[in-house]
């Protein structure tokens, strides 16, 4: 019993050390997600979720798997933050409908004219003023956190994230995103890559593209709307195929 108690104390001490050493990392991950969310969403709620993810990672970490704790923890932290967003239903039905309408309109104009339509053409097709259309685009970035909202049928089901079924669902979803990205305009792909691969701010992306931060927000919303439409039109693979992370596919 004494040996067991000593081992338990060592385990608790190691857990607490892992948490203390990685608090700043958990906060940074949560804040990176928060900066792409609507202003009314509490960033502190996301930070709290990230801390819970960190605590869970420290509790469940098994060093015998030879996986660095930071790699293991980042997945848990990010997953906890995204779960908090899904519980908050950050994308109301009206915005989901708007995303589908905008994306479908852009796709239709692309087919009709063989190129990426400008804002004036899309606004005219939607029957709204260009200023109204651009304002709508800025609302569509609310879905950018997970690309898919919880009600989307393509979203992996809840459950043990390491179960074979869950991992297979995630591989299929990533494969669908990868295929959908190939059908987007290259500028849309670039904006998504800079947002999610490079994790740049809108100001930093604006400097890269030579546009304002507000314009980057609009381009981001447009890219998300188009990606959603392509995902809805992208069927599952019939046979298994190698999969890479969705944004990594844009570098090829």
GUSEKOL-853447 format. One line per 3 residues: number of its first residue (from 1); their letters; for each residue x, y, z of C-alpha. Coordinates in Angstrom, 3 decimals, padded with zeros to 6 digits, always signed. Example, Ala and Ser with C-alpha at 12.3 -4.5 7.8 and 13.67 -1.06 7.14 Angstrom:
% residues 2
1 = as = +012.300:-004.500:+007.800; +013.670:-001.060:+007.140
//
This chain:
% residues 252
1 = xxx = +000.000:+000.000:+000.000; +002.835:+002.359:+000.834; +004.500:+001.735:-002.545
4 = xxx = +001.170:+002.318:-004.313; +000.628:+005.578:-002.437; +004.123:+006.769:-003.368
7 = xxx = +003.532:+005.898:-007.030; +000.201:+007.736:-006.974; +001.826:+010.828:-005.488
10 = xxx = +004.523:+010.725:-008.170; +001.846:+010.382:-010.880; -000.123:+013.328:-009.534
13 = xxx = +003.050:+015.383:-009.232; +004.011:+014.607:-012.838; +000.486:+015.441:-014.023
16 = xxx = +000.574:+018.775:-012.237; +004.018:+019.511:-013.696; +002.824:+018.818:-017.232
19 = xxx = -000.147:+021.119:-016.733; +001.956:+023.927:-015.241; +004.579:+023.678:-017.995
22 = xxx = +002.021:+023.900:-020.814; -000.556:+026.401:-019.576; +000.720:+029.120:-021.919
25 = xxx = +000.558:+026.780:-024.907; -003.045:+025.838:-024.114; -003.969:+029.514:-023.880
28 = xxx = -002.263:+030.346:-027.199; -004.108:+027.541:-028.991; -007.454:+028.713:-027.594
31 = xxx = -006.778:+032.355:-028.496; -005.787:+031.446:-032.059; -009.196:+029.856:-032.454
34 = xxx = -010.944:+032.722:-030.658; -009.628:+035.400:-033.003; -011.565:+033.793:-035.876
37 = xxx = -014.830:+033.742:-033.913; -017.603:+036.340:-033.694; -017.029:+039.124:-031.172
40 = xxx = -019.872:+038.007:-028.909; -018.219:+034.666:-028.220; -016.271:+034.701:-024.947
43 = xxx = -012.604:+034.001:-025.539; -012.243:+033.117:-021.871; -014.744:+030.277:-022.321
46 = xxx = -012.531:+028.898:-025.059; -009.436:+029.315:-022.897; -011.191:+027.453:-020.078
49 = xxx = -012.042:+024.639:-022.496; -008.417:+024.547:-023.602; -007.277:+024.224:-019.998
52 = xxx = -009.673:+021.310:-019.479; -008.222:+019.690:-022.597; -004.725:+020.178:-021.201
55 = xxx = -005.718:+018.640:-017.866; -007.255:+015.658:-019.643; -004.096:+015.238:-021.724
58 = xxx = -001.913:+015.303:-018.612; -004.191:+012.745:-016.952; -004.199:+010.344:-019.901
61 = xxx = -000.669:+010.753:-021.210; +001.242:+007.495:-021.536; +004.927:+008.089:-022.171
64 = xxx = +005.408:+004.430:-023.101; +003.786:+005.251:-026.467; +006.858:+007.364:-027.246
67 = xxx = +004.709:+010.281:-028.396; +005.923:+013.681:-027.138; +003.529:+015.137:-024.599
70 = xxx = +003.252:+018.408:-026.536; +002.001:+016.601:-029.653; -000.477:+014.567:-027.599
73 = xxx = -001.664:+017.601:-025.638; -002.141:+019.893:-028.641; -004.645:+017.465:-030.154
76 = xxx = -006.583:+017.248:-026.885; -006.532:+021.015:-026.340; -007.682:+021.833:-029.862
79 = xxx = -010.387:+019.183:-029.683; -011.695:+020.553:-026.382; -011.844:+024.094:-027.796
82 = xxx = -013.694:+022.947:-030.921; -016.115:+020.932:-028.799; -016.873:+024.090:-026.824
85 = xxx = -017.597:+025.947:-030.074; -019.894:+023.190:-031.283; -021.819:+023.233:-028.028
88 = xxx = -022.253:+026.984:-028.485; -023.742:+026.554:-031.986; -021.754:+029.499:-033.364
91 = xxx = -023.279:+029.243:-036.802; -027.023:+030.005:-036.698; -029.350:+028.488:-039.296
94 = xxx = -029.587:+031.789:-041.205; -025.817:+031.960:-041.604; -025.627:+028.324:-042.726
97 = xxx = -028.248:+029.045:-045.360; -026.371:+032.169:-046.417; -023.136:+030.204:-046.764
100 = xxx = -024.784:+027.647:-049.034; -026.462:+030.330:-051.154; -023.291:+032.384:-051.595
103 = xxx = -021.176:+029.322:-052.334; -023.646:+027.925:-054.853; -023.939:+031.298:-056.605
106 = xxx = -020.167:+031.679:-056.928; -019.851:+028.120:-058.242; -022.605:+028.737:-060.809
109 = xxx = -020.920:+031.932:-062.040; -017.574:+030.138:-062.259; -019.112:+027.538:-064.532
112 = xxx = -020.932:+030.154:-066.592; -017.978:+032.459:-067.217; -015.024:+030.126:-066.755
115 = xxx = -013.324:+032.167:-064.063; -013.663:+033.595:-060.579; -016.489:+036.195:-060.466
118 = xxx = -015.866:+039.538:-058.805; -017.964:+040.884:-055.950; -020.148:+042.982:-058.248
121 = xxx = -021.128:+039.934:-060.324; -021.913:+037.792:-057.277; -023.893:+040.558:-055.602
124 = xxx = -025.910:+041.102:-058.802; -026.660:+037.373:-059.059; -027.785:+037.357:-055.440
127 = xxx = -029.915:+040.446:-056.018; -028.257:+042.532:-053.294; -026.002:+045.562:-053.141
130 = xxx = -022.282:+044.806:-053.207; -021.889:+046.382:-049.745; -024.555:+044.013:-048.398
133 = xxx = -022.817:+041.040:-049.999; -019.455:+041.981:-048.502; -021.016:+042.361:-045.066
136 = xxx = -022.484:+038.877:-045.428; -019.055:+037.511:-046.336; -017.637:+038.801:-043.069
139 = xxx = -020.317:+036.862:-041.168; -019.403:+033.641:-042.957; -015.994:+033.450:-041.273
142 = xxx = -017.897:+032.315:-038.153; -017.916:+028.829:-039.644; -014.182:+028.871:-040.261
145 = xxx = -013.279:+027.332:-036.942; -014.113:+023.813:-038.015; -015.086:+024.291:-041.675
148 = xxx = -018.168:+022.193:-040.917; -020.762:+023.003:-038.304; -022.153:+020.326:-035.972
151 = xxx = -025.313:+019.729:-038.024; -023.383:+018.873:-041.197; -023.772:+015.197:-042.097
154 = xxx = -020.081:+015.035:-042.985; -019.008:+015.875:-039.450; -017.410:+012.891:-037.677
157 = xxx = -019.631:+011.391:-035.002; -018.868:+011.856:-031.350; -017.182:+009.134:-029.339
160 = xxx = -013.709:+007.833:-028.639; -011.492:+009.797:-031.016; -008.963:+006.937:-031.089
163 = xxx = -011.475:+004.215:-031.962; -011.055:+002.620:-035.432; -014.503:+003.869:-036.505
166 = xxx = -013.806:+007.463:-035.439; -010.373:+007.486:-037.074; -011.837:+006.069:-040.301
169 = xxx = -014.536:+008.784:-040.311; -011.903:+011.470:-039.818; -009.701:+010.098:-042.617
172 = xxx = -012.679:+010.117:-044.966; -013.609:+013.677:-044.016; -010.040:+014.888:-044.569
175 = xxx = -009.980:+013.136:-047.943; -013.222:+014.881:-048.928; -011.827:+018.270:-047.879
178 = xxx = -008.687:+017.608:-049.899; -010.666:+016.766:-053.023; -012.960:+019.758:-052.527
181 = xxx = -009.981:+022.107:-052.232; -008.794:+021.094:-055.699; -011.948:+022.611:-057.169
184 = xxx = -011.529:+026.017:-055.513; -009.960:+029.095:-057.025; -006.268:+029.261:-056.157
187 = xxx = -006.699:+032.545:-054.294; -009.323:+030.945:-052.054; -006.961:+028.043:-051.373
190 = xxx = -004.153:+030.475:-050.585; -006.278:+032.405:-048.096; -007.315:+029.184:-046.350
193 = xxx = -003.730:+027.965:-046.257; -002.446:+031.221:-044.763; -005.231:+031.143:-042.161
196 = xxx = -004.911:+027.524:-041.103; -001.458:+026.286:-042.119; +000.499:+029.426:-041.359
199 = xxx = -001.979:+030.717:-038.749; -001.426:+034.314:-039.860; -003.648:+037.164:-038.737
202 = xxx = -005.831:+039.006:-041.237; -003.398:+041.934:-041.140; -000.464:+039.655:-041.954
205 = xxx = -002.358:+037.979:-044.780; -003.376:+041.410:-046.069; +000.281:+042.424:-046.273
208 = xxx = +001.032:+039.260:-048.244; -001.843:+039.777:-050.689; -001.662:+043.570:-050.833
211 = xxx = -005.192:+044.120:-049.525; -006.759:+045.364:-046.284; -007.456:+043.146:-043.286
214 = xxx = -011.183:+043.715:-043.828; -010.841:+042.452:-047.398; -009.023:+039.350:-046.168
217 = xxx = -011.949:+038.663:-043.841; -014.293:+038.856:-046.834; -012.073:+036.603:-048.943
220 = xxx = -011.940:+034.145:-046.068; -015.743:+034.083:-045.859; -016.027:+033.554:-049.608
223 = xxx = -013.537:+030.673:-049.495; -015.425:+029.014:-046.648; -018.737:+029.341:-048.513
226 = xxx = -017.257:+027.742:-051.642; -015.604:+024.970:-049.663; -018.886:+024.098:-047.958
229 = xxx = -020.637:+023.732:-051.306; -017.867:+021.551:-052.703; -017.955:+019.361:-049.593
232 = xxx = -021.693:+018.841:-050.006; -021.101:+017.803:-053.637; -018.068:+015.618:-052.898
235 = xxx = -019.021:+011.943:-052.507; -017.099:+009.608:-050.200; -014.263:+007.595:-051.682
238 = xxx = -015.247:+004.160:-052.900; -011.821:+002.753:-052.036; -009.348:+003.820:-049.317
241 = xxx = -006.641:+006.243:-050.408; -003.690:+007.951:-048.729; -004.699:+011.122:-046.917
244 = xxx = -002.757:+014.229:-045.927; -003.938:+017.164:-043.854; -006.418:+019.248:-045.897
247 = xxx = -004.457:+022.464:-045.959; -001.166:+020.677:-046.651; -002.620:+019.635:-049.967
250 = xxx = -002.543:+023.253:-051.116; +001.242:+023.321:-051.216; +001.526:+020.716:-053.957
//
